[in-house]
Amino acid sequence: MKIQPSVRYSHTLLSQFLQNGDTAIDATVGKGNDTEFLSQLVGEKGKVYGFDVQEEAIKYTNQRLDDKNLSKNVTLFNTGHENIDQLVDGSINAAIFNLGYLPGSNKDIITKPDTTLTAIKACLNKLEGNGIVVLVLYYGHAGGPLEKNAVIEYAKSLDQKEFSVMQYQFINQVNCPPILLAIQKNSN
Ligand SMILES: C[S@@+](CC[C@H](N)C(=O)[O-])C[C@H]1O[C@@H](n2cnc3c(N)ncnc32)[C@H](O)[C@@H]1O
């Protein structure tokens, strides 16, 4: 068995923490890989909310979910994840962020530190005890290091009584191997 790369490990973590009937957020829908995975994990009694600023990402993912009969429990918003607080009611059990740009799409449309932090904070406020926010940080593009540093600094500053924060990365690979952060809300 091989050590899982960050993207793969993000799914392993989500599958360990999410259950049938849970609520989850995909904060960066893109081509819908995570949205589809979340929809399957939470099942028909669960709920998935997805966000992306690119209309083509939302259209593509809606079609993808329809084709697989997985759209019933998913609501996609063609708007920034900085609006999570206004658009998602109630608590959540997990959220996933894949930061950076969408491969094969417009590389100028990237996630940005301010809006990313607003969205992370909204997710943490909504998190149930033992719930997790998983972030995969890509930082090989212009603007990437700034966002990576801002997110890691924020995650490091979280009170350990309230949250447990893990960082996971291959440290002997070239070309900025993605970093995974997992933030779990401690249960009372
Ligand atoms: C690395 S890609 C996500 C890949 C995706 N998880 C998948 O399965 O294909 C990052 C995505 O974030 C989106 N994005 C950029 N700024 C955003 C924002 N403020 N709110 C939500 N999505 C944003 C981009 O349009 C892009 O689709």
Ligand as a Chemical Component Dictionary entry (heavy atoms), coordinates in Angstrom:
data_LIG
# 
_chem_comp.id                   LIG 
_chem_comp.type                 NON-POLYMER 
_chem_comp.pdbx_formal_charge   0 
_chem_comp.three_letter_code    LIG 
# 
loop_
_chem_comp_atom.comp_id 
_chem_comp_atom.atom_id 
_chem_comp_atom.alt_atom_id 
_chem_comp_atom.type_symbol 
_chem_comp_atom.charge 
_chem_comp_atom.model_Cartn_x 
_chem_comp_atom.model_Cartn_y 
_chem_comp_atom.model_Cartn_z 
_chem_comp_atom.pdbx_ordinal 
LIG C1  C1  C 0  -8.721  23.733 -7.713  1  
LIG S1  S1  S 1  -10.259 24.171 -8.432  2  
LIG C2  C2  C 0  -11.393 23.049 -7.662  3  
LIG C3  C3  C 0  -11.378 21.665 -8.226  4  
LIG C4  C4  C 0  -12.597 20.860 -7.850  5  
LIG N1  N1  N 0  -12.625 20.469 -6.477  6  
LIG C5  C5  C 0  -12.806 19.653 -8.768  7  
LIG O1  O1  O 0  -13.183 18.587 -8.283  8  
LIG O2  O2  O -1 -12.623 19.796 -9.975  9  
LIG C6  C6  C 0  -10.655 25.698 -7.638  10 
LIG C7  C7  C 0  -12.025 26.238 -7.990  11 
LIG O3  O3  O 0  -12.309 27.332 -7.127  12 
LIG C8  C8  C 0  -13.127 28.222 -7.846  13 
LIG N2  N2  N 0  -13.154 29.518 -7.143  14 
LIG C9  C9  C 0  -12.313 30.578 -7.257  15 
LIG N3  N3  N 0  -12.685 31.557 -6.409  16 
LIG C10 C10 C 0  -13.783 31.103 -5.738  17 
LIG C11 C11 C 0  -14.619 31.633 -4.727  18 
LIG N4  N4  N 0  -14.422 32.844 -4.200  19 
LIG N5  N5  N 0  -15.659 30.884 -4.292  20 
LIG C12 C12 C 0  -15.890 29.648 -4.803  21 
LIG N6  N6  N 0  -15.125 29.086 -5.759  22 
LIG C13 C13 C 0  -14.077 29.795 -6.204  23 
LIG C14 C14 C 0  -12.549 28.233 -9.233  24 
LIG O4  O4  O 0  -13.497 28.700 -10.161 25 
LIG C15 C15 C 0  -12.178 26.748 -9.418  26 
LIG O5  O5  O 0  -13.200 26.053 -10.079 27 
# 
loop_
_chem_comp_bond.comp_id 
_chem_comp_bond.atom_id_1 
_chem_comp_bond.atom_id_2 
_chem_comp_bond.value_order 
_chem_comp_bond.pdbx_ordinal 
LIG C1  S1  SING 1  
LIG S1  C2  SING 2  
LIG S1  C6  SING 3  
LIG C2  C3  SING 4  
LIG C3  C4  SING 5  
LIG C4  N1  SING 6  
LIG C4  C5  SING 7  
LIG C5  O1  DOUB 8  
LIG C5  O2  SING 9  
LIG C6  C7  SING 10 
LIG C7  O3  SING 11 
LIG C7  C15 SING 12 
LIG O3  C8  SING 13 
LIG C8  N2  SING 14 
LIG C8  C14 SING 15 
LIG N2  C9  SING 16 
LIG N2  C13 SING 17 
LIG C9  N3  DOUB 18 
LIG N3  C10 SING 19 
LIG C10 C11 SING 20 
LIG C10 C13 DOUB 21 
LIG C11 N4  SING 22 
LIG C11 N5  DOUB 23 
LIG N5  C12 SING 24 
LIG C12 N6  DOUB 25 
LIG N6  C13 SING 26 
LIG C14 O4  SING 27 
LIG C14 C15 SING 28 
LIG C15 O5  SING 29 
# 
